[in-house]
């Protein structure tokens, strides 16, 4: 996808409740950059699944993608604008 994220959660370290997922880095030339995902954006949904309030282990299946698979994210900009973006899963190094 071409992003690094920062996850904030509450509760047990092995399965916290997610408070937020923010974009910490966008890889130059990635599908995320082309979709105008930016550092500071919040990911509020992954493939239709609400992020905030979910248990980390419950989101794990939504985070397992094949290289080349399109992934729909709902992204909230710092301005409050929420929009859908499609990104393409890449290798772990991307």
N, C-alpha and C positions, 0 to 999 in steps of 0.2 A: 504494500500500500504506500510505502514511502513515508511513514510517520513513526516517530517515537512518542510514547504517551507517558503521562504521569497520572497515576491512579491514587485517589484518596479514598480511604475506607475507615470504617469503625468496626470494632469487635475483634474476634479471634483472628490471629495472623493467618491461619490456614484456610479460613473462609469468611473474610470480612464482608460486611455490607458496604457496597460501593456508594460513596458520596458523590464523586465526580471523576470524570476522565477528561484530561486536558491534553491538547497537542503540545508537546515539548520541542519537537523538531520536525521539519518537513524536508525530505530529501530532494535536492535539486533534480529536476527532470522527471520526477515520479508522477504517477497518476494523481496523487493527492495534490501536488503542486499545480498540475493542470486543472484540477477541479477547484482551485483557489482555496484549499484548506490552508490555514495559517497557524503559526504558533500562537497559543492563547485561546484558540477555539476549543469549545467543549463538545465532546461526542455524547449526544443524548440518547441515541438509539443505534443499535447495530442490527441490521437485517430485521427491523421491525420490533426488536426487543428493547424495552426501556432499560437504560443503564443505571441511573440513580435509584437506589433502593433495592437493587438486585444483589443477590449473594454472588460472590466471585466465582464459586464453583458452578453456579447455575448459568453464568455467562460463558464459561469455558467452551462449550460447543459452538457458540457464535463467534469464537475467536480462532477456530481451526479452519483454515482455508487452503485450498489447493492453489499452487502457483498459477496465475492467469485467471483465477476466478474473480468475477465482478462481485463487489460487496457494496450494499447500500447502507450509507450512514446518514443520520440526521445530525447536523452540525449546528451548534449555536455560536454565533459570533459574539465578541465582547459587546457589540452594539445592541444585542438582544435578538437580532435577526436569526431565525431558524430556517435552514434549508436542507434539502436532500442532495446528497452528492453520491456519485458512483466512483469507486476507486477499484483498482485491480491489485489483487494480492500478488506480492513478489516474494523473493527469497527472504530469509531472515536477515540477511546482510543489507538488504535495500533499506 
